[in-house]
Amino acid sequence: MSRYPLVVDLDGTLVRTDMLHESALRILRDRPCDLLRFPVWLAAGKAVLKRHLAERVDIAPDTLPYNRELLDWLRQEHAAGRKLVLCTASDMHFATAIADHLGMFDTVMASDGVTNLSGARKAEALTQRFGQAGFDYAGNAEADLKVWLQARHAILVNASHALAERARALCLVERIFPPSVSGPRVWLRMLRVHQWLKNILLFVPVIAAHRFLQPDLIASLLVAFVAFSICASSVYVANDLLDLDSDRQHPSKCRRPFASGAIPAWVGVMLAPVLLAVSVLLAVPVGGSFLAWLFLYFALTCAYSWWLKRQMLIDCITLAVLYTLRILAGAAAADITLSFWLLAFSGFLFLSLAFVKRYAELQAQHLSGKDKVHGRGYLTSDAPLVQMLGIGGGYAAVVVLALYLNSEAVMRLYQAPAVMWLAIPVMMFWVSWMWMQAHRGRMHDDPLIFALKDRTSLMAGLAFAGVLLFGAIGRPW
């Protein structure tokens, strides 16, 4: 056992996040008017800003993304009888809550609303308490160099190679906990590139109007697809930043890059507006009213992230509208007027899929032993009612399809309209199949992504497309 206390930094060291960034994002989501006070608080000092944020934000210490390798080592040192000190520039409110949760720190030193305990101030406070070279220090940032200058040994956590070399010039490096590598897969998950598949809905109007063989329309739609996808990624990034606490309490969403700390929150704050700007630049040449629909999608998605997703039932209706907006945007990009039938069919079908998504989430939370879904307006006991509403929406879509098949539009567009009635049982089967999979707990977080990867759904889609094709061309002989 070492007789020297082990001092541990919090932000970026013990946890793979920064409490200042997290609390600011929570204020942005829950109390956006307080953003106007930030300049006043910051003018009074960084410690004052941190104190005001800490007083307005509650954290859940048990869900934070801890550095597990470091945490295991600290527990070993604590079990061996070594004194552990949590010393951080974060506010004392957060530091105390985390220390109480972990139950292994003997002392907590943190910013107190007057002094911002960072860099030189932290080094001075530790030297006064333990003496020069009277402690070992675990840190991760350039500001920690001033602390290592006064420490006996350095423990490097998530530090770059350049920082490690500078630390070695100041004191003996006792141990290194290397940073986790954020490879391309992590960045693709952050952008949710797999969700871009949903934007194939932009091509639905061209297919429904039998104009998919016109190269100019397809070229315009491809640009619109990329613009819409990048815009969606900017929204996904913003949504994940605003939903950190809820994601960390979800059995699968806790592994998202921001929630897990694989990518720092500040990266998302910088990236989201850049992605939006790129999306707009791509959308402008598409012409028509596509850019207006893109802005509407972005605005409605932001409203969903900020408030609507926490409103029972309204959240599912909003999701259905967002799905349908993709079809409207595709029609605008191709300069096609949508029929009432397609809009009605899409609205009911997407409402059913939105309820599938929420039902699957309720099921997962129920299996985790929770009575309420964090950040949502539902109880897990609402799952049967949500299921009933969703199945009703799906079959309403089937009814609209049946009415459409008896309309004059079908007689005009299809050579063999009688064949089109085969689409009814195919659609009934698929809606029932999706709900059966959700009931059995096999549903993905997003039902459209599930459908695009599910073999049975793909077979149903091919059958549906085959019916449409055969109905369009009639007998080939």
C-alpha positions, 0 to 999 in steps of 0.5 A: 500500500502506498502512503501517498494519496491518489488524487483523481480528476473527474471530467475526461478521467474518471468519467468519459464526459465533461459535467459542464458540457452535460449540464449546459446541454440539459439547460438547453433542453429543459430551460432554454431561456436560461441560456440568456443568463450564461454571459452574466454568469460567466462574466462573474467567473467560471465557478459561478457559471458551474454553480448555477448550472449545478443548482438547476440540473440533477444527474444520475451518477449510476448511469454516467459513462465511467472509465471502467478500467480506471475504476477497477484499478481505483477499487483495488487501491481503495481495498488495499487501504490507499487514500483516494481523493476526487479533485475536479474543476466540476462543481461540488454538487456533481463531485459529491453526488458521484463520490457518494455513489462510488463510495470509495473516495475519502476526500472531495475537492471541487469548484465551490462557486467561487474558485474554479479548481482547475490547472494552477489553482488545483495544483496549489490546493493539492500542494497546500493539503499534501505538500509538494510531491506528496500525492499522485495524480490521475488526469487527462488534459493539458491543464493537468500538467501544472498539477503533475509538476507538483505531484510525485507520480502521474497516472495518465488517463485518455491522454494523447501521446504528446501530452504523455511525453510532456508529463514524463518531463515533469514527474515519473509516470506510474501508469497509463490508461490509453484512450479508447479508439473512436474508429470509423464505425463509431462515427458512422453510428454517431451519424446513424448512417444506417438510418439513411435507409429510411430516406428511400421514401423520397423515391416513393412518389416517382414509383407511384407515378410510374416515372422511375425511368426518367433519368433527370428525376432520379438524378434530382432525387439522388441529390435530395436523398443525400441532402435529406440524409445529412440533414437527418444526421445533424438532427440525430446528433442534436437529439442524442446530445439532448437525450443523454440521460434518457439514453443511458437508462435505456438497455440498448441506447446506452451504447450510443457514442455520446451516451457511452462517452466514445465521442465527446459531447463538444464534438457533436455541438460543433458538428451538428450545425456543419452538417445542417449547412452542408445539407442546405447547400446540397438542397438548393440546386434541387429546386422546387419546394424541396428546401422548404420541406427540408426546413419543415422536417428539420424544424419538426424534428427539433421540436420533437427532440426538445418537447414533443417526444415527451408528450404521450400519443403526440410523439407517435403522431409526430413520428408518423408525420416525419415519415410522411414528410419524406414522401412529400419532400420526394414529390417536391424534388420530382415536381409530382403532385401527390394523390390523396390515397398515397398520403392517407395510406402513408399516414396510417401505415406510418402511425402504426409503425410509430406505435410499433417503435414505442411499443417495443421500447415499452416492452424493453423497459418493462423487462428491465423492471421499470414502471415508467419510460424515462423521458417519455410520457408513458408507463410500461403498463400502457403497452397493451393500449399502444399495441391496440392503437398501432394495430388499428392504424395498420389495418386502417392503412390496409382499408385505404389501400383497398379503397384506392384499388377500387378508384379510377386512378387504378384503372388509368395507371394499371393494365391489370387492375384486378391483379392489384387486389393481391396487394391486400393480403400481402399488406395485411400479412406484413402489418400483422407480422411486424406487430407479432415480432414486436409482441415477441420482443424482436423489434429493432428501435426503428421498425423501418430499419428492422423491415429492411433487414428482416427476411420475411419483411423483404419477401413481403416487399418483393411480393408487393412490388411484384403485384404492382409490376404485374398490375402495371404491365399486364399480361406479358404475352 
